[in-house]
Amino acid sequence: MEDDQQYIDIAIEELLNPELGTTKQYLEVCELEYEDGQPKVSRVNRNLLEHWVDVYFRVKVARYYIVVHLKTDPEIEVYAVWAESGHMVYLSAVSEKLTFDELASFTRLTPSGGWSIGARKQFKNSERDFSRINYEPIKNQAYGLDEKLNLLLDELETDIEGVVELTKNAYAYISVCKYQYISANAGISLDIQTINRLNKLNLGIDIDTYIVGNSIKE
């Protein structure tokens, strides 16, 4: 984070003292989450084209982000500000016969959560009638869908045979929860390379979109 502080400082300055009209529009309807008196940074993305950096800021009681887009050459300056959807992307597998441990045994991957059939439901006096196992290597939601999906596939491809075996013994799929800002682009596109990677892993994809936030004022 210290290496990114120069970008964070300039991005925060734009949020505290907006110069761009779009920044002012978003701040009129989006309440940022604060930490130690400053807008809370969720992610600094330097994996862009050369001379560009994105700084993600968490919106209070929401799962989308305000992104400050910086140009870094010849000097660091704010270029644009927009709202970016938040994304949960993970592999999920369920079974009405196998336990959590049995599901986990098919791959070398480390589970991030789940339960066994018969486990008590949280806050309810009833038992689970199926087992579930999840693999979510990146829990930070401040990623675009394409980027986060491809990073998950990178992890799954470290054990292709195990993932395929899991799909043969349980209902396994990629689950996406998209928390889309109400005025953002709702489009979803999967390129042929991503589709081929999913096919090699014998996985389908399920996408749920949740519309959140208040529209900007024109």
C-alpha positions as CSV (number, residue, x, y, z in Angstrom):
1,M,0.0,0.0,0.0
2,E,2.9,2.4,0.7
3,D,4.1,2.2,-2.9
4,D,0.6,3.3,-4.0
5,Q,0.3,6.2,-1.6
6,Q,1.1,8.8,-4.2
7,Y,-1.8,7.6,-6.3
8,I,-4.1,7.3,-3.2
9,D,-3.3,10.9,-2.1
10,I,-4.2,12.4,-5.4
11,A,-7.4,10.3,-5.8
12,I,-8.5,11.3,-2.3
13,E,-7.9,14.9,-3.0
14,E,-10.3,14.7,-5.9
15,L,-12.9,13.2,-3.7
16,L,-12.5,15.8,-0.9
17,N,-12.2,18.7,-3.2
18,P,-13.7,17.7,-6.6
19,E,-12.5,19.3,-9.8
20,L,-14.4,17.1,-12.2
21,G,-18.2,17.5,-12.7
22,T,-18.7,13.8,-12.7
23,T,-17.1,13.5,-9.3
24,K,-19.5,16.1,-7.9
25,Q,-22.4,14.2,-9.5
26,Y,-21.5,10.9,-7.9
27,L,-20.8,12.4,-4.5
28,E,-24.2,14.0,-4.4
29,V,-25.9,10.5,-4.4
30,C,-23.1,8.2,-3.2
31,E,-21.9,8.2,0.4
32,L,-18.4,7.0,0.7
33,E,-17.2,4.8,3.5
34,Y,-14.5,6.5,5.6
35,E,-11.6,5.1,7.6
36,D,-9.4,7.2,9.9
37,G,-11.1,10.4,8.5
38,Q,-10.3,9.5,4.9
39,P,-12.3,7.8,2.1
40,K,-11.6,4.1,2.4
41,V,-9.5,2.6,-0.4
42,S,-10.5,-0.9,-1.4
43,R,-8.0,-1.4,-4.2
44,V,-5.3,0.2,-6.3
45,N,-5.1,-1.3,-9.7
46,R,-1.9,-0.8,-11.6
47,N,-2.4,-3.7,-13.9
48,L,-3.7,-1.4,-16.7
49,L,-2.1,0.0,-19.8
50,E,1.1,1.8,-19.1
51,H,0.7,5.2,-17.4
52,W,-2.8,4.5,-16.0
53,V,-3.9,3.6,-12.5
54,D,-7.3,3.1,-10.9
55,V,-8.1,3.7,-7.3
56,Y,-11.3,2.1,-5.9
57,F,-13.2,3.6,-3.0
58,R,-15.9,1.7,-1.1
59,V,-19.5,3.2,-1.1
60,K,-21.1,3.1,2.3
61,V,-23.8,0.3,2.8
62,A,-23.3,-0.8,-0.8
63,R,-21.2,-3.2,-2.9
64,Y,-20.1,-1.0,-5.7
65,Y,-17.2,1.4,-5.9
66,I,-16.3,4.9,-7.0
67,V,-13.2,4.7,-9.2
68,V,-10.7,7.5,-9.6
69,H,-8.8,7.0,-12.9
70,L,-5.4,8.5,-12.9
71,K,-3.0,9.3,-15.7
72,T,0.6,8.9,-14.5
73,D,2.7,10.5,-17.3
74,P,4.2,13.1,-17.5
75,E,2.8,13.6,-14.0
76,I,0.1,12.0,-11.9
77,E,-3.3,13.6,-12.5
78,V,-7.0,12.7,-12.3
79,Y,-8.4,11.8,-15.7
80,A,-11.9,10.5,-15.0
81,V,-14.2,9.3,-12.2
82,W,-16.9,6.6,-12.5
83,A,-18.9,4.0,-10.6
84,E,-17.8,0.4,-11.0
85,S,-19.8,-2.7,-10.1
86,G,-18.6,-5.0,-7.3
87,H,-18.2,-8.7,-8.1
88,M,-18.2,-12.0,-6.1
89,V,-16.8,-14.7,-8.3
90,Y,-16.3,-18.2,-7.0
91,L,-16.5,-21.9,-7.8
92,S,-19.4,-23.6,-6.0
93,A,-20.2,-27.3,-5.8
94,V,-23.3,-28.9,-4.1
95,S,-24.4,-32.5,-3.4
96,E,-27.3,-34.1,-1.7
97,K,-25.2,-37.2,-0.9
98,L,-21.6,-36.2,-0.3
99,T,-20.2,-34.4,2.8
100,F,-18.2,-31.2,2.8
101,D,-14.9,-33.3,3.3
102,E,-15.8,-35.6,0.5
103,L,-16.4,-32.7,-1.9
104,A,-13.1,-31.2,-0.8
105,S,-11.3,-34.4,-1.5
106,F,-11.6,-34.2,-5.3
107,T,-9.2,-31.3,-5.8
108,R,-6.0,-29.9,-4.3
109,L,-7.7,-26.5,-3.9
110,T,-8.3,-25.1,-0.4
111,P,-12.0,-24.4,0.3
112,S,-13.0,-21.0,1.4
113,G,-16.3,-22.0,2.9
114,G,-19.3,-24.3,2.8
115,W,-21.1,-26.9,5.0
116,S,-22.0,-30.6,5.2
117,I,-25.5,-32.1,4.8
118,G,-27.2,-32.1,8.2
119,A,-25.5,-29.0,9.4
120,R,-27.7,-26.5,11.3
121,K,-28.7,-23.4,9.4
122,Q,-27.5,-20.2,10.9
123,F,-30.3,-18.4,12.9
124,K,-32.8,-21.2,11.9
125,N,-33.9,-24.3,13.8
126,S,-33.5,-26.6,10.8
127,E,-30.8,-28.7,9.0
128,R,-29.1,-28.4,5.6
129,D,-30.4,-30.9,3.2
130,F,-27.4,-30.7,0.9
131,S,-23.6,-30.1,1.2
132,R,-21.9,-27.1,-0.4
133,I,-18.2,-26.2,-1.0
134,N,-16.9,-22.9,-2.3
135,Y,-13.6,-21.8,-3.7
136,E,-13.2,-18.0,-3.6
137,P,-9.5,-17.1,-3.8
138,I,-10.1,-13.3,-4.1
139,K,-12.8,-12.0,-1.7
140,N,-12.1,-8.4,-2.5
141,Q,-15.1,-7.3,-4.7
142,A,-13.3,-4.3,-6.3
143,Y,-12.7,-6.0,-9.6
144,G,-14.3,-6.0,-13.0
145,L,-16.0,-9.3,-13.9
146,D,-13.6,-10.2,-16.7
147,E,-10.5,-9.7,-14.5
148,K,-11.8,-11.5,-11.5
149,L,-13.2,-14.4,-13.5
150,N,-9.9,-14.9,-15.3
151,L,-8.0,-14.8,-12.0
152,L,-10.3,-17.5,-10.6
153,L,-9.8,-19.6,-13.7
154,D,-6.0,-19.3,-13.3
155,E,-6.4,-20.8,-9.8
156,L,-8.7,-23.6,-11.0
157,E,-6.4,-24.5,-13.8
158,T,-3.7,-25.4,-11.3
159,D,-5.7,-28.6,-10.8
160,I,-7.8,-29.2,-14.0
161,E,-8.2,-32.9,-13.4
162,G,-9.4,-32.4,-9.8
163,V,-11.9,-29.8,-10.8
164,V,-13.3,-32.0,-13.7
165,E,-13.5,-34.9,-11.2
166,L,-15.5,-32.6,-8.9
167,T,-17.9,-31.7,-11.7
168,K,-18.5,-35.4,-12.3
169,N,-19.5,-36.1,-8.7
170,A,-21.4,-32.9,-7.8
171,Y,-23.2,-30.0,-9.4
172,A,-20.3,-27.6,-9.8
173,Y,-20.4,-24.2,-11.5
174,I,-18.9,-20.7,-11.4
175,S,-21.2,-18.3,-9.4
176,V,-21.1,-14.6,-10.1
177,C,-22.8,-12.0,-8.0
178,K,-22.7,-8.6,-9.8
179,Y,-23.6,-5.6,-7.6
180,Q,-24.2,-3.1,-10.3
181,Y,-24.6,0.7,-9.8
182,I,-28.0,1.8,-11.1
183,S,-26.5,4.1,-13.7
184,A,-23.7,1.8,-14.8
185,N,-23.4,-0.4,-17.9
186,A,-25.4,-3.6,-17.4
187,G,-23.7,-5.5,-20.3
188,I,-21.9,-8.8,-19.7
189,S,-19.6,-10.4,-22.3
190,L,-17.5,-13.5,-22.3
191,D,-14.9,-13.9,-25.0
192,I,-14.1,-17.2,-26.7
193,Q,-10.9,-17.7,-24.7
194,T,-12.9,-17.6,-21.4
195,I,-15.6,-19.9,-22.8
196,N,-12.9,-22.4,-23.9
197,R,-11.3,-22.3,-20.4
198,L,-14.7,-22.9,-18.8
199,N,-15.3,-25.8,-21.2
200,K,-11.9,-27.4,-20.4
201,L,-12.9,-27.3,-16.7
202,N,-16.3,-28.7,-17.5
203,L,-17.9,-25.7,-15.8
204,G,-21.0,-23.5,-16.5
205,I,-21.5,-20.1,-15.1
206,D,-24.4,-18.6,-13.2
207,I,-24.7,-14.7,-13.0
208,D,-27.0,-12.9,-10.6
209,T,-27.2,-9.1,-11.0
210,Y,-28.3,-6.8,-8.1
211,I,-29.1,-3.2,-9.0
212,V,-28.0,-0.8,-6.2
213,G,-27.5,2.9,-5.4
214,N,-29.2,6.1,-6.5
215,S,-29.1,7.6,-10.0
216,I,-26.9,10.6,-10.6
217,K,-28.6,13.8,-11.2
218,E,-28.2,15.3,-14.6
